[in-house]
Amino acid sequence: MNQRLVTKKNRKVRRLRELYPDIACKVFYQRDYLHLLMKYGLDDVGDWEAPTRVPGPPQIVNLGEL
């Protein structure tokens, strides 16, 4: 996901928590969503490659080889 959009999303959540501290809010990023799809078998994983959390240039891990 574009870092600019992630920053915007985090800012909105931070503002929500400031205005309504009694509301519990969980942020899901694209990486989290894709991992949930894979975990529960809701997507055809075929040649799908999961994004990683490694800083620096993007690295792709082929889960089929693990």
Backbone torsions as a table, in degrees:
resi	resn	phi	psi	omega
1	MET	NA	146.5	-179.8
2	ASN	-61.6	129.1	-176.4
3	GLN	-59.2	-34.6	178.7
4	ARG	-61.1	-39.0	179.5
5	LEU	-72.3	-36.5	177.9
6	VAL	-64.4	-42.6	178.5
7	THR	-61.7	-42.2	178.6
8	LYS	-63.0	-41.8	179.0
9	LYS	-63.4	-45.3	179.6
10	ASN	-62.8	-38.3	178.8
11	ARG	-63.6	-41.6	178.5
12	LYS	-63.6	-42.3	179.9
13	VAL	-66.6	-41.3	177.8
14	ARG	-60.5	-43.0	179.1
15	ARG	-65.5	-41.2	177.4
16	LEU	-58.9	-44.4	-179.7
17	ARG	-67.6	-32.5	176.3
18	GLU	-67.9	-43.8	-176.7
19	LEU	-76.4	-36.0	-176.5
20	TYR	-130.8	76.8	-175.5
21	PRO	-65.8	-17.3	-179.1
22	ASP	-85.1	-5.4	179.8
23	ILE	-94.4	126.4	176.9
24	ALA	-85.8	132.1	-176.9
25	CYS	-134.2	130.4	178.0
26	LYS	-116.2	129.3	-180.0
27	VAL	-95.5	127.3	174.9
28	PHE	-110.9	127.5	176.7
29	TYR	-97.1	168.0	-178.4
30	GLN	-56.1	-41.5	179.8
31	ARG	-58.9	-44.1	-180.0
32	ASP	-63.8	-42.9	-179.9
33	TYR	-61.8	-44.8	-179.5
34	LEU	-65.5	-37.5	178.3
35	HIS	-66.6	-37.0	176.9
36	LEU	-66.0	-41.7	176.9
37	LEU	-58.1	-44.3	-179.7
38	MET	-67.6	-43.9	-176.8
39	LYS	-59.9	-41.4	-176.0
40	TYR	-99.5	7.8	174.5
41	GLY	65.3	33.0	-178.2
42	LEU	-91.9	1.3	-179.1
43	ASP	-138.0	147.0	175.4
44	ASP	-74.2	105.5	-171.9
45	VAL	-78.1	-19.7	177.6
46	GLY	11.7	-97.3	-178.8
47	ASP	-108.3	22.5	-179.4
48	TRP	-69.2	140.4	180.0
49	GLU	-121.0	127.9	-176.5
50	ALA	-78.3	138.5	173.8
51	PRO	-70.1	154.0	-177.9
52	THR	-111.8	170.9	177.7
53	ARG	-101.6	8.7	-176.6
54	VAL	-69.1	125.8	178.4
55	PRO	-69.3	159.2	-179.1
56	GLY	102.5	-157.1	-179.0
57	PRO	-63.0	147.1	-179.2
58	PRO	-58.1	136.7	176.4
59	GLN	-123.8	137.6	-178.2
60	ILE	-107.8	133.6	178.4
61	VAL	-111.3	121.4	177.6
62	ASN	-84.0	109.2	-175.2
63	LEU	-70.9	-20.5	179.3
64	GLY	-67.2	-25.0	-177.9
65	GLU	-86.5	-11.5	-177.4
66	LEU	-78.5	NA	NA
